[in-house]
């Protein structure tokens, strides 16, 4: 029962579309109507409003962490806490509020990693930032972070259940970047700060 309740709560929380809500609050265009069409922080940044993008990033990351935090506070076990985090991520990627067409899950995944371990989240975020700073490809940075996160999880925490949860989450994240992978290989992927 704890597992089902935690997963359901996590999914509902993950389905809150911060990119759309914050864009409306700032009277910006719907992020699904321009750029990549992705309701996430990177696409909100393409609107030129850095504050809105930052708030979206914080909100999306908070969903993953908060789902796990609340599950832990009500006495859920480790498996239920992990399920809450994974469900929050899936809620962001496949939200019922946006007809199951959500974001790619990078920020929410980071929030889930934070729920497992501050060190895990910090190192993964460091990899993302380093790749982004060097290449200015947000998608490549996300892919690099997703590819290394399961290995880091096993190295830092050494728990099979948590490592499998992170691996599943990262597999979905990589799949959601399939179009970006094609563009990267074709040399047509847009860079952060590049010409529109």
N, CA, C and O of each residue as an XYZ file, in Angstrom:
784
protein
N       0.835     -1.208      0.000
C       0.000      0.000      0.000
C       0.869      1.258      0.000
O       0.597      2.204     -0.739
N       1.927      1.266      0.841
C       2.836      2.411      0.861
C       3.465      2.646     -0.505
O       3.643      3.784     -0.940
N       3.800      1.539     -1.173
C       4.423      1.635     -2.495
C       3.466      2.276     -3.488
O       3.857      3.172     -4.236
N       2.220      1.828     -3.502
C       1.226      2.348     -4.433
C       0.908      3.812     -4.148
O       0.836      4.627     -5.067
N       0.720      4.139     -2.878
C       0.404      5.514     -2.494
C       1.566      6.450     -2.835
O       1.357      7.542     -3.363
N       2.783      6.014     -2.531
C       3.969      6.833     -2.797
C       4.139      7.075     -4.291
O       4.435      8.191     -4.719
N       3.948      6.014     -5.085
C       4.095      6.141     -6.534
C       3.011      7.040     -7.120
O       3.285      7.854     -8.002
N       1.782      6.892     -6.631
C       0.676      7.721     -7.131
C       0.900      9.190     -6.796
O       0.722     10.067     -7.642
N       1.294      9.447     -5.545
C       1.568     10.826     -5.140
C       2.719     11.412     -5.958
O       2.653     12.557     -6.403
N       3.775     10.616     -6.150
C       4.917     11.078     -6.923
C       4.530     11.435     -8.347
O       4.963     12.456     -8.881
N       3.708     10.585     -8.961
C       3.285     10.855    -10.336
C       2.464     12.135    -10.431
O       2.677     12.948    -11.331
N       1.527     12.313     -9.505
C       0.691     13.510     -9.518
C       1.529     14.773     -9.332
O       1.305     15.782    -10.001
N       2.499     14.704     -8.413
C       3.371     15.849     -8.188
C       4.242     16.115     -9.415
O       4.450     17.265     -9.803
N       4.740     15.053    -10.010
C       5.570     15.197    -11.205
C       4.821     15.761    -12.385
O       5.426     16.341    -13.287
N       3.498     15.599    -12.394
C       2.688     16.068    -13.518
C       2.399     17.566    -13.487
O       1.796     18.099    -14.419
N       2.824     18.249    -12.426
C       2.634     19.704    -12.361
C       3.555     20.355    -13.410
O       4.774     20.249    -13.282
N       3.015     21.022    -14.438
C       3.837     21.564    -15.538
C       4.389     22.964    -15.233
O       3.829     23.970    -15.667
N       5.475     23.010    -14.494
C       6.020     24.300    -14.085
C       6.402     25.182    -15.272
O       6.239     26.400    -15.206
N       6.901     24.597    -16.341
C       7.296     25.406    -17.503
C       6.114     26.192    -18.053
O       6.250     27.364    -18.404
N       4.959     25.548    -18.128
C       3.757     26.198    -18.653
C       3.214     27.209    -17.647
O       2.856     28.329    -18.012
N       3.154     26.804    -16.374
C       2.618     27.683    -15.329
C       3.456     28.953    -15.190
O       2.913     30.057    -15.145
N       4.765     28.796    -15.124
C       5.648     29.945    -14.938
C       5.655     30.839    -16.183
O       5.697     32.063    -16.068
N       5.615     30.237    -17.348
C       5.556     31.039    -18.581
C       4.297     31.894    -18.616
O       4.342     33.053    -19.028
N       3.183     31.330    -18.187
C       1.934     32.098    -18.131
C       2.030     33.216    -17.101
O       1.549     34.327    -17.327
N       2.657     32.909    -15.964
C       2.795     33.922    -14.905
C       3.616     35.114    -15.384
O       3.353     36.253    -14.999
N       4.624     34.843    -16.237
C       5.477     35.910    -16.764
C       4.950     36.442    -18.102
O       5.598     37.265    -18.750
N       3.781     35.966    -18.505
C       3.159     36.378    -19.770
C       4.068     36.103    -20.963
O       4.217     36.929    -21.863
N       4.666     34.925    -20.941
C       5.502     34.476    -22.041
C       4.712     33.502    -22.906
O       3.656     33.015    -22.504
N       5.228     33.229    -24.079
C       4.584     32.253    -24.954
C       4.668     30.869    -24.315
O       5.604     30.570    -23.573
N       3.690     30.044    -24.609
C       3.699     28.660    -24.131
C       4.967     27.984    -24.661
O       5.196     28.004    -25.870
N       5.798     27.386    -23.799
C       7.054     26.782    -24.262
C       6.851     25.637    -25.255
O       7.790     25.225    -25.936
N       5.632     25.133    -25.332
C       5.352     24.074    -26.307
C       5.142     24.625    -27.707
O       5.005     23.862    -28.664
N       5.116     25.966    -27.835
C       4.810     26.596    -29.119
C       6.040     27.108    -29.861
O       5.904     27.672    -30.947
N       7.239     26.925    -29.304
C       8.450     27.421    -29.969
C       9.643     26.534    -29.615
O       9.554     25.644    -28.769
N      10.746     26.802    -30.280
C      11.968     26.041    -30.016
C      11.765     24.560    -30.242
O      11.271     24.142    -31.289
N      12.151     23.764    -29.249
C      12.011     22.314    -29.353
C      10.587     21.855    -29.058
O      10.236     20.701    -29.304
N       9.757     22.779    -28.522
C       8.409     22.406    -28.152
C       8.354     21.660    -26.835
O       7.305     21.152    -26.440
N       9.478     21.598    -26.165
C       9.586     20.849    -24.915
C       9.232     21.740    -23.718
O       9.809     22.818    -23.572
N       8.293     21.314    -22.858
C       7.950     22.112    -21.685
C       8.957     21.916    -20.555
O       8.674     21.263    -19.550
N      10.131     22.496    -20.749
C      11.196     22.371    -19.759
C      11.993     23.656    -19.655
O      11.761     24.605    -20.404
N      12.940     23.682    -18.717
C      13.697     24.900    -18.434
C      14.524     25.380    -19.622
O      14.602     26.582    -19.875
N      15.140     24.455    -20.351
C      15.985     24.855    -21.483
C      15.178     25.580    -22.539
O      15.640     26.571    -23.104
N      13.970     25.095    -22.814
C      13.154     25.745    -23.829
C      12.592     27.073    -23.324
O      12.450     28.020    -24.098
N      12.273     27.148    -22.030
C      11.832     28.426    -21.467
C      12.954     29.453    -21.605
O      12.697     30.632    -21.849
N      14.200     28.999    -21.447
C      15.349     29.895    -21.604
C      15.400     30.483    -23.007
O      15.870     31.605    -23.196
N      14.923     29.738    -23.983
C      14.910     30.226    -25.368
C      13.969     31.415    -25.541
O      14.049     32.136    -26.535
N      13.076     31.616    -24.568
C      12.188     32.786    -24.633
C      12.960     34.059    -24.321
O      12.476     35.162    -24.577
N      14.176     33.907    -23.759
C      14.991     35.056    -23.392
C      14.803     35.513    -21.966
O      15.451     36.464    -21.528
N      13.914     34.841    -21.223
C      13.624     35.236    -19.843
C      14.353     34.284    -18.894
O      13.873     33.187    -18.607
N      15.513     34.719    -18.413
C      16.345     33.860    -17.583
C      15.707     33.536    -16.236
O      15.858     32.423    -15.731
N      14.995     34.498    -15.650
C      14.353     34.267    -14.352
C      13.292     33.185    -14.467
O      13.184     32.321    -13.597
N      12.506     33.230    -15.540
C      11.470     32.214    -15.752
C      12.094     30.839    -15.941
O      11.585     29.840    -15.433
N      13.205     30.795    -16.679
C      13.898     29.520    -16.900
C      14.455     28.974    -15.588
O      14.376     27.773    -15.331
N      15.017     29.852    -14.762
C      15.578     29.416    -13.476
C      14.484     28.890    -12.557
O      14.664     27.861    -11.905
N      13.360     29.581    -12.500
C      12.243     29.134    -11.669
C      11.690     27.797    -12.155
O      11.299     26.947    -11.354
N      11.664     27.622    -13.467
C      11.219     26.345    -14.033
C      12.168     25.230    -13.640
O      11.740     24.137    -13.268
N      13.463     25.513    -13.724
C      14.485     24.529    -13.342
C      14.324     24.120    -11.884
O      14.355     22.934    -11.554
N      14.151     25.112    -11.013
C      13.993     24.838     -9.579
C      12.710     24.046     -9.320
O      12.716     23.074     -8.565
N      11.625     24.464     -9.943
C      10.353     23.782     -9.748
C      10.387     22.340    -10.215
O       9.897     21.448     -9.522
N      10.963     22.106    -11.385
C      11.032     20.747    -11.923
C      11.935     19.850    -11.081
O      11.626     18.678    -10.865
N      13.043     20.399    -10.608
C      13.933     19.616     -9.754
C      13.281     19.326     -8.408
O      13.426     18.234     -7.858
N      12.563     20.315     -7.884
C      11.919     20.168     -6.577
C      10.882     19.053     -6.580
O      10.668     18.409     -5.553
N      10.236     18.815     -7.719
C       9.214     17.770     -7.794
C       9.790     16.408     -7.431
O       9.197     15.663     -6.651
N      10.944     16.088     -7.996
C      11.561     14.797     -7.726
C      11.987     14.646     -6.282
O      11.740     13.619     -5.649
N      12.632     15.685     -5.766
C      13.109     15.638     -4.377
C      11.948     15.639     -3.397
O      11.959     14.871     -2.434
N      10.945     16.481     -3.617
C       9.844     16.623     -2.677
C       9.018     15.347     -2.569
O       8.572     14.990     -1.479
N       8.811     14.658     -3.683
C       8.056     13.399     -3.656
C       8.733     12.395     -2.731
O       8.066     11.696     -1.969
N      10.055     12.325     -2.802
C      10.812     11.393     -1.969
C      10.855     11.858     -0.519
O      10.766     11.043      0.399
N      10.989     13.147     -0.313
C      11.051     13.706      1.032
C       9.752     13.440      1.792
O       9.773     13.016      2.947
N       8.629     13.694      1.133
C       7.336     13.487      1.785
C       7.105     12.004      2.058
O       6.605     11.636      3.121
N       7.472     11.150      1.093
C       7.319      9.710      1.305
C       8.124      9.258      2.529
O       7.659      8.440      3.322
N       9.326      9.798      2.670
C      10.167      9.448      3.817
C       9.561      9.971      5.113
O       9.607      9.293      6.140
N       8.999     11.165      5.070
C       8.434     11.777      6.278
C       7.222     11.020      6.810
O       6.966     11.016      8.014
N       6.480     10.384      5.915
C       5.297      9.641      6.364
C       5.633      8.188      6.689
O       4.742      7.379      6.946
N       6.921      7.867      6.675
C       7.354      6.546      7.107
C       7.411      5.480      6.039
O       7.436      4.292      6.358
N       7.433      5.877      4.765
C       7.544      4.891      3.685
C       8.923      4.242      3.716
O       9.901      4.859      4.137
N       8.989      3.003      3.269
C      10.259      2.295      3.213
C      11.117      2.759      2.052
O      10.687      3.576      1.238
N      12.325      2.239      1.979
C      13.270      2.662      0.945
C      12.746      2.399     -0.460
O      12.941      3.212     -1.363
N      12.085      1.267     -0.642
C      11.535      0.940     -1.965
C      10.441      1.922     -2.357
O      10.391      2.371     -3.502
N       9.563      2.260     -1.416
C       8.475      3.207     -1.695
C       9.018      4.604     -1.955
O       8.478      5.336     -2.785
N      10.074      4.978     -1.260
C      10.689      6.294     -1.478
C      11.280      6.365     -2.882
O      11.119      7.364     -3.583
N      11.965      5.295     -3.286
C      12.532      5.239     -4.631
C      11.424      5.281     -5.676
O      11.561      5.933     -6.711
N      10.319      4.577     -5.397
C       9.179      4.562     -6.329
C       8.567      5.948     -6.467
O       8.149      6.340     -7.557
N       8.513      6.691     -5.363
C       7.976      8.050     -5.406
C       8.821      8.930     -6.318
O       8.286      9.712     -7.104
N      10.128      8.802     -6.215
C      11.019      9.592     -7.055
C      10.903      9.222     -8.525
O      10.805     10.093     -9.389
N      10.915      7.923     -8.802
C      10.797      7.467    -10.188
C       9.457      7.888    -10.781
O       9.387      8.305    -11.937
N       8.391      7.778     -9.983
C       7.065      8.163    -10.458
C       6.975      9.663    -10.721
O       6.311     10.086    -11.668
N       7.639     10.473     -9.888
C       7.662     11.926    -10.116
C       8.349     12.237    -11.443
O       7.893     13.091    -12.204
N       9.438     11.544    -11.709
C      10.147     11.714    -12.981
C       9.239     11.345    -14.148
O       9.141     12.086    -15.126
N       8.574     10.193    -14.041
C       7.675      9.753    -15.111
C       6.483     10.698    -15.254
O       5.974     10.905    -16.356
N       6.042     11.273    -14.127
C       4.962     12.245    -14.187
C       5.360     13.487    -14.962
O       4.545     14.070    -15.678
N       6.627     13.892    -14.815
C       7.119     15.048    -15.569
C       7.223     14.725    -17.057
O       6.859     15.540    -17.905
N       7.716     13.548    -17.360
C       7.922     13.149    -18.759
C       6.606     12.804    -19.455
O       6.418     13.109    -20.632
N       5.695     12.163    -18.710
C       4.405     11.754    -19.285
C       3.250     12.267    -18.401
O       2.533     11.467    -17.801
N       3.071     13.586    -18.321
C       2.062     14.154    -17.413
C       0.643     14.068    -17.978
O       0.408     14.375    -19.146
N      -0.280     13.653    -17.146
C      -1.678     13.621    -17.593
C      -2.193     15.039    -17.818
O      -3.145     15.236    -18.573
N      -1.574     16.032    -17.172
C      -1.992     17.426    -17.307
C      -1.693     18.004    -18.683
O      -2.318     18.979    -19.098
N      -0.734     17.403    -19.394
C      -0.382     17.874    -20.743
C      -0.588     16.775    -21.777
O       0.129     16.696    -22.774
N      -1.578     15.931    -21.520
C      -1.900     14.826    -22.428
C      -0.706     13.911    -22.642
O      -0.475     13.414    -23.744
N       0.044     13.697    -21.578
C       1.186     12.766    -21.535
C       2.351     13.190    -22.436
O       3.174     12.366    -22.834
N       2.404     14.493    -22.749
C       3.516     15.021    -23.556
C       4.273     16.040    -22.717
O       4.003     17.240    -22.782
N       5.210     15.556    -21.940
C       5.919     16.414    -21.009
C       7.339     16.725    -21.422
O       7.703     16.623    -22.593
N       8.136     17.107    -20.433
C       9.522     17.458    -20.684
C      10.421     16.239    -20.783
O       9.954     15.101    -20.739
N      11.692     16.485    -20.914
C      12.638     15.380    -21.070
C      13.149     14.854    -19.735
O      13.742     13.777    -19.670
N      12.916     15.616    -18.672
C      13.156     15.080    -17.343
C      14.494     15.341    -16.710
O      14.791     14.767    -15.662
N      15.318     16.185    -17.301
C      16.665     16.394    -16.776
C      16.629     16.982    -15.362
O      17.259     16.444    -14.452
N      15.897     18.078    -15.178
C      15.854     18.722    -13.863
C      15.186     17.827    -12.823
O      15.650     17.741    -11.686
N      14.098     17.163    -13.210
C      13.405     16.288    -12.265
C      14.279     15.109    -11.882
O      14.279     14.682    -10.727
N      15.022     14.583    -12.837
C      15.959     13.498    -12.543
C      17.009     13.949    -11.533
O      17.383     13.189    -10.639
N      17.479     15.174    -11.674
C      18.459     15.700    -10.721
C      17.855     15.785     -9.327
O      18.526     15.498     -8.335
N      16.585     16.180     -9.253
C      15.905     16.232     -7.967
C      15.802     14.859     -7.325
O      15.946     14.724     -6.110
N      15.553     13.838     -8.138
C      15.486     12.467     -7.629
C      16.860     12.028     -7.119
O      16.961     11.406     -6.062
N      17.905     12.347     -7.862
C      19.261     12.005     -7.412
C      19.570     12.676     -6.082
O      20.212     12.084     -5.214
N      19.109     13.920     -5.924
C      19.297     14.635     -4.665
C      18.569     13.926     -3.532
O      19.051     13.896     -2.400
N      17.404     13.353     -3.839
C      16.664     12.603     -2.844
C      17.413     11.373     -2.358
O      17.252     10.944     -1.216
N      18.232     10.812     -3.237
C      19.042      9.647     -2.868
C      20.329     10.048     -2.148
O      20.716      9.438     -1.152
N      20.986     11.089     -2.675
C      22.282     11.490     -2.119
C      22.681     12.861     -2.637
O      22.639     13.117     -3.840
N      23.068     13.740     -1.722
C      23.535     15.058     -2.119
C      24.796     14.979     -2.957
O      24.955     15.731     -3.919
N      25.696     14.072     -2.596
C      26.948     13.916     -3.343
C      26.674     13.417     -4.755
O      27.299     13.873     -5.713
N      25.740     12.483     -4.881
C      25.383     11.941     -6.197
C      24.830     13.047     -7.091
O      25.208     13.158     -8.257
N      23.940     13.858     -6.544
C      23.357     14.955     -7.317
C      24.423     15.985     -7.694
O      24.433     16.485     -8.819
N      25.313     16.301     -6.763
C      26.336     17.317     -7.011
C      27.317     16.880     -8.098
O      27.660     17.670     -8.977
N      27.767     15.631     -8.041
C      28.721     15.147     -9.046
C      28.067     15.064    -10.414
O      28.666     15.449    -11.419
N      26.837     14.562    -10.454
C      26.117     14.466    -11.725
C      25.879     15.855    -12.319
O      26.055     16.062    -13.519
N      25.477     16.806    -11.468
C      25.278     18.178    -11.930
C      26.588     18.776    -12.419
O      26.603     19.542    -13.383
N      27.688     18.430    -11.757
C      29.002     18.908    -12.176
C      29.371     18.417    -13.568
O      29.933     19.159    -14.374
N      29.047     17.154    -13.841
C      29.302     16.589    -15.176
C      28.462     17.320    -16.215
O      28.946     17.674    -17.290
N      27.188     17.539    -15.874
C      26.294     18.256    -16.795
C      26.831     19.654    -17.086
O      26.881     20.075    -18.242
N      27.230     20.371    -16.042
C      27.725     21.736    -16.220
C      29.028     21.774    -17.005
O      29.232     22.660    -17.835
N      29.913     20.809    -16.742
C      31.207     20.776    -17.433
C      31.020     20.545    -18.932
O      31.623     21.235    -19.754
N      30.186     19.577    -19.278
C      29.942     19.292    -20.697
C      29.235     20.469    -21.362
O      29.539     20.815    -22.503
N      28.294     21.081    -20.650
C      27.592     22.240    -21.198
C      28.548     23.408    -21.425
O      28.480     24.075    -22.457
N      29.435     23.656    -20.465
C      30.383     24.760    -20.584
C      31.343     24.557    -21.749
O      31.711     25.513    -22.432
N      31.745     23.313    -21.973
C      32.712     23.009    -23.036
C      32.057     23.017    -24.412
O      32.612     23.566    -25.364
N      30.879     22.408    -24.518
C      30.257     22.220    -25.834
C      29.112     23.185    -26.140
O      28.818     23.457    -27.304
N      28.459     23.707    -25.079
C      27.259     24.532    -25.182
C      26.078     23.768    -25.775
O      25.119     24.372    -26.257
N      26.151     22.436    -25.738
C      25.022     21.593    -26.131
C      24.322     21.106    -24.866
O      24.864     20.280    -24.131
N      23.117     21.618    -24.613
C      22.366     21.189    -23.440
C      22.024     19.703    -23.516
O      22.076     18.992    -22.513
N      21.677     19.249    -24.702
C      21.296     17.842    -24.876
C      22.482     16.915    -24.630
O      22.330     15.875    -23.989
N      23.655     17.279    -25.131
C      24.838     16.445    -24.928
C      25.221     16.397    -23.452
O      25.652     15.359    -22.950
N      25.064     17.515    -22.769
C      25.342     17.564    -21.334
C      24.401     16.628    -20.582
O      24.826     15.905    -19.682
N      23.123     16.644    -20.953
C      22.134     15.769    -20.310
C      22.442     14.306    -20.579
O      22.326     13.471    -19.682
N      22.831     13.994    -21.797
C      23.151     12.613    -22.157
C      24.381     12.110    -21.407
O      24.418     10.964    -20.959
N      25.383     12.973    -21.274
C      26.597     12.588    -20.544
C      26.279     12.337    -19.081
O      26.767     11.371    -18.494
N      25.469     13.194    -18.494
C      25.085     13.028    -17.093
C      24.262     11.762    -16.898
O      24.456     11.034    -15.924
N      23.341     11.499    -17.826
C      22.490     10.309    -17.725
C      23.299      9.027    -17.884
O      23.017      8.024    -17.229
N      24.297      9.060    -18.748
C      25.113      7.866    -18.977
C      25.978      7.519    -17.771
O      26.256      6.348    -17.514
N      26.399      8.536    -17.039
C      27.296      8.295    -15.901
C      26.573      8.134    -14.571
O      27.140      7.577    -13.630
N      25.336      8.609    -14.471
C      24.617      8.593    -13.191
C      24.453      7.198    -12.587
O      24.676      7.043    -11.387
N      24.072      6.168    -13.363
C      23.939      4.841    -12.751
C      25.256      4.313    -12.186
O      25.276      3.682    -11.129
N      26.354      4.574    -12.893
C      27.673      4.133    -12.421
C      28.031      4.856    -11.132
O      28.529      4.248    -10.185
N      27.775      6.156    -11.106
C      28.039      6.941     -9.903
C      27.170      6.476     -8.731
O      27.615      6.455     -7.583
N      25.937      6.109     -9.037
C      25.028      5.642     -7.989
C      25.560      4.381     -7.333
O      25.562      4.259     -6.108
N      26.010      3.446     -8.153
C      26.563      2.199     -7.606
C      27.853      2.468     -6.832
O      28.092      1.879     -5.778
N      28.665      3.346     -7.360
C      29.953      3.650     -6.722
C      29.758      4.331     -5.372
O      30.441      3.999     -4.403
N      28.831      5.280     -5.308
C      28.635      6.054     -4.076
C      27.746      5.346     -3.055
O      28.001      5.418     -1.853
N      26.700      4.662     -3.531
C      25.709      4.095     -2.620
C      25.779      2.571     -2.516
O      25.451      1.994     -1.479
N      26.207      1.932     -3.597
C      26.379      0.482     -3.566
C      25.108     -0.307     -3.322
O      25.169     -1.421     -2.802
N      23.945      0.248     -3.689
C      22.679     -0.439     -3.474
C      22.037     -0.765     -4.820
O      21.775      0.119     -5.636
N      21.792     -2.055     -5.028
C      21.262     -2.513     -6.307
C      19.918     -1.877     -6.635
O      19.695     -1.440     -7.763
N      19.031     -1.825     -5.664
C      17.681     -1.297     -5.894
C      17.714      0.159     -6.354
O      17.013      0.539     -7.293
N      18.527      0.960     -5.691
C      18.627      2.377     -6.056
C      19.307      2.527     -7.412
O      18.901      3.358     -8.224
N      20.339      1.726     -7.656
C      21.043      1.794     -8.941
C      20.116      1.429    -10.092
O      20.158      2.068    -11.144
N      19.276      0.406     -9.907
C      18.319      0.017    -10.947
C      17.304      1.127    -11.183
O      16.945      1.408    -12.326
N      16.839      1.761    -10.105
C      15.888      2.872    -10.231
C      16.492      4.006    -11.051
O      15.851      4.534    -11.959
N      17.729      4.375    -10.726
C      18.409      5.448    -11.448
C      18.654      5.049    -12.903
O      18.505      5.870    -13.808
N      19.028      3.791    -13.126
C      19.275      3.314    -14.490
C      18.006      3.371    -15.337
O      18.057      3.760    -16.504
N      16.874      2.990    -14.761
C      15.597      3.059    -15.485
C      15.261      4.506    -15.845
O      14.855      4.808    -16.967
N      15.439      5.381    -14.873
C      15.158      6.798    -15.090
C      16.050      7.357    -16.200
O      15.576      8.080    -17.077
N      17.326      7.025    -16.161
C      18.263      7.543    -17.159
C      18.015      6.947    -18.544
O      18.246      7.609    -19.556
N      17.543      5.694    -18.590
C      17.220      5.080    -19.885
C      16.064      5.834    -20.549
O      16.093      6.083    -21.754
N      15.056      6.192    -19.765
C      13.929      6.970    -20.298
C      14.410      8.347    -20.743
O      14.005      8.841    -21.795
N      15.267      8.961    -19.945
C      15.791     10.291    -20.271
C      16.560     10.263    -21.597
O      16.394     11.144    -22.440
N      17.393      9.248    -21.765
C      18.161      9.130    -23.010
C      17.220      8.906    -24.192
O      17.405      9.486    -25.262
N      16.208      8.057    -23.987
C      15.230      7.814    -25.052
C      14.520      9.101    -25.450
O      14.281      9.343    -26.633
N      14.184      9.923    -24.467
C      13.495     11.180    -24.737
C      14.373     12.155    -25.539
O      13.872     13.118    -26.119
N      15.670     11.896    -25.561
C      16.592     12.747    -26.317
C      16.930     12.155    -27.695
O      17.910     12.558    -28.322
N      16.128     11.215    -28.152
C      16.464     10.532    -29.413
C      16.577     11.491    -30.592
O      17.455     11.332    -31.440
N      15.694     12.486    -30.650
C      15.770     13.462    -31.751
C      17.018     14.327    -31.632
O      17.635     14.687    -32.634
N      17.384     14.656    -30.386
C      18.604     15.437    -30.168
C      19.836     14.648    -30.579
O      20.792     15.210    -31.113
N      19.812     13.340    -30.327
C      20.940     12.483    -30.709
C      21.108     12.504    -32.234
O      22.222     12.591    -32.750
N      19.984     12.424    -32.934
C      20.054     12.479    -34.401
C      20.643     13.809    -34.875
O      21.472     13.844    -35.784
N      20.204     14.900    -34.248
C      20.707     16.223    -34.632
C      22.185     16.388    -34.286
O      22.942     17.002    -35.039
N      22.588     15.837    -33.145
C      24.004     15.909    -32.772
C      24.868     15.169    -33.792
O      25.931     15.652    -34.181
N      24.409     14.009    -34.214
C      25.156     13.226    -35.196
C      25.182     13.907    -36.562
O      26.144     13.774    -37.319
N      24.105     14.639    -36.864
C      24.020     15.341    -38.142
C      24.678     16.712    -38.101
O      24.847     17.356    -39.136
N      25.052     17.162    -36.890
C      25.677     18.471    -36.739
C      24.706     19.623    -36.813
O      25.105     20.756    -37.084
N      23.425     19.350    -36.575
C      22.412     20.397    -36.696
C      21.775     20.772    -35.353
O      20.820     21.547    -35.314
N      22.298     20.227    -34.268
C      21.760     20.547    -32.941
C      22.110     21.995    -32.563
O      23.228     22.452    -32.798
N      21.143     22.704    -31.976
C      21.393     24.090    -31.587
C      22.162     24.165    -30.281
O      22.017     23.301    -29.416
N      22.979     25.199    -30.139
C      23.774     25.398    -28.930
C      23.129     26.469    -28.053
O      22.455     27.369    -28.555
N      23.339     26.367    -26.758
C      22.890     27.402    -25.841
C      23.671     28.686    -26.147
O      24.901     28.680    -26.197
N      22.947     29.770    -26.347
C      23.607     31.036    -26.660
C      23.903     31.213    -28.131
O      24.475     32.227    -28.532
N      23.515     30.223    -28.957
C      23.772     30.329    -30.383
C      22.749     31.228    -31.059
O      21.770     31.641    -30.438
N      22.974     31.527    -32.316
C      22.051     32.385    -33.069
C      20.753     31.641    -33.312
O      20.743     30.447    -33.610
N      19.652     32.379    -33.179
C      18.335     31.796    -33.414
C      18.082     31.660    -34.895
O      17.021     31.186    -35.300
